[in-house]
Amino acid sequence: MLVKPLTNAEVKNAKPQLKDYSLHDGFGLLLYVTKSGGKSWRFRYAHPITGKRQTFTIGRYPEFSLAEAREAREEARRKVARGIDPNEVKKEELSDRRKKHAQQFSVIADNWLKIKITEGIRSNTIRGYEGALKTLNSVLGDEPVHKMNAASTIQAMREFADRPASVEKMIVVLNSVMDYAVNTGVIDHNCLLKIGKAFPAKRSVPMPVMDKGRLPVFLSEWLGLSMWEPIRLCVYFQLLTMVRPSEARLAVWDEIDLDSAVWKIPAERMKGKRPHAVPLSAQAIAVLRNAEKWRRGAFIFPSGKKGDKPIGKCTGQIAIHKTSLSGEVVTHGLRSLASTVLNEEGFNPDVIEAALAHRSRNAIRNIYNRTDYFEQRRMLMQWWGDYVDSAERGELLETKGDKGLRLIG
């Protein structure tokens, strides 16, 4: 039966009806029109092996014009004539495209990051990963990981060579992604393990730690410095409690039990993702009593501009730079100062590490040693509070080791 070929006007003017219908162009090509108005090109043919009737979808109209649909029909007819099923070819091509896409560095990196997010890693760490991946994707995102090699990767990253700290972080993330590709069976081995040797090493600058003999000078200047009072109190509270700067800055009143003299920091706010109970010395309680005068909301140390927000991340360090000890003191270094003094005084290292919310690097020991040394820490924290109190008076406390916390030997 002869079929009159379609015209462009007939294709364009084909309207929806109560049911789906087809307009035939000949040699198996038809325009399929749905009752909702959608139009698509289809090619009907007999399977080259089974002889069963098959339908091959070419694409939608108007994305595929009448002329383009006819070209696709002829190509499909040639495949059938050679014993090839065009639908099988289409499936294989789609599978290849999906496989190629799945092997792109950016796709694998995204999957790796999703897993890291579920592991409960700190938000700051995740943001660091995201920043490194954004830079890596700008030069490696479209690369199939099975084709990546050390030479081309090093060349692509040369433009960042003047930023050794950033390059070091990028290489750590890059190798984590490549290891993930190995573990998921995408590639057999990670060929980028040693590329860090091709870049200048990051110059390590140790964090400043104030000498204990300078503590009276620092406290004298700090307590006399003109500033928003919650900033002063926050740094002083951090010094007394030996916590990290962010843990003090983001402290909220609901975490404080003044009657029991305990500060309970939830796991989500701790670096190690474990809850941490801080015994509060008399000096720390005094800071909190003072902070109550500035209470504006949930945060213990509120911002001077936005009372419902905590003080800014860098406000404490900015204020420290106004003292004569700028360059000697950083807020995180106050923990190191406390650790140094307590270790020099002979306190039990396990109690000190527990006070700092550190865990032993010995995983087996951590399994069996579940104590948090809370009562010993209560005595240690009060001794440290007295030490800081004496430094505020311009003195350095000296003891004879009668607190019951010292090593015996």
JOBEL-V686978 format. One record per backbone hydrogen bond with DSSP energy under -1.0 kcal/mol. NH is the residue of the N-H (numbers start at 1). CO is the residue of the C=O. Records with the same first field share a line. If there is no record, write none. Layout:
NH=CO + CO
This chain:
11=7
12=8
13=9
21=33
23=31
25=29
26=29
29=26
30=42
31=23
32=40
33=21
34=38
37=34
40=32
41=59
42=30
43=56
44=28
45=54
47=52
51=47
54=45
56=43
58=41
59=41
61=39
64=60
69=65
70=66
71=67
72=68
73=69
74=70
75=71
76=72
77=73
78=74
79=75
80=76
81=77
82=78
83=80
84=79
89=85
90=86
91=87
92=88
93=89
94=90
95=91
96=92
97=93
98=94
99=95
100=96
101=97
102=98
103=99
104=101
105=143
106=141
108=104
109=105
110=106
111=107
112=108
113=109
114=110
115=111
116=112
117=113
118=114
120=117
126=122
127=123
128=124
129=125
130=126
131=127
132=128
133=129
134=130
135=131
136=132
137=133
138=134
139=136
140=136
141=137
143=140
145=103
147=144
153=149
154=150
155=151
156=152
157=153
160=157
161=158
163=160
167=163
168=164
169=165
170=166
171=167
172=168
173=169
174=170
175=171
176=172
177=173
178=174
179=175
180=176
181=177
182=178
183=179
184=180
185=182
186=181
187=181
195=192
197=194
198=195
199=196
214=211
215=212
218=214
219=215
220=216
221=217
222=218
223=219
231=228
232=228
233=229
234=230
235=231
236=232
237=233
238=234
239=235
240=236
241=237
242=238
248=244
249=245
250=246
251=248
253=298
255=252
256=253
257=262
262=257
263=278
264=255
265=276
269=266
270=267
273=270
276=265
278=263
280=261
285=281
286=282
287=283
288=284
289=285
290=286
291=287
292=288
293=290
294=291
295=292
300=251
303=309
309=306
311=301
318=314
319=315
320=316
321=317
322=319
323=320
326=323
328=325
329=325
334=331
335=332
337=333
338=334
339=335
340=336
341=337
342=338
343=339
344=340
345=341
346=343
347=342
348=405
352=348
353=349
354=350
355=351
356=352
357=354
358=353
363=361
366=362
367=363
368=364
369=365
370=368
377=373
378=374
379=375
380=376
381=377
382=378
383=379
384=380
385=381
386=382
387=383
388=384
389=385
390=386
391=387
392=388
393=389
394=391
395=390
407=346
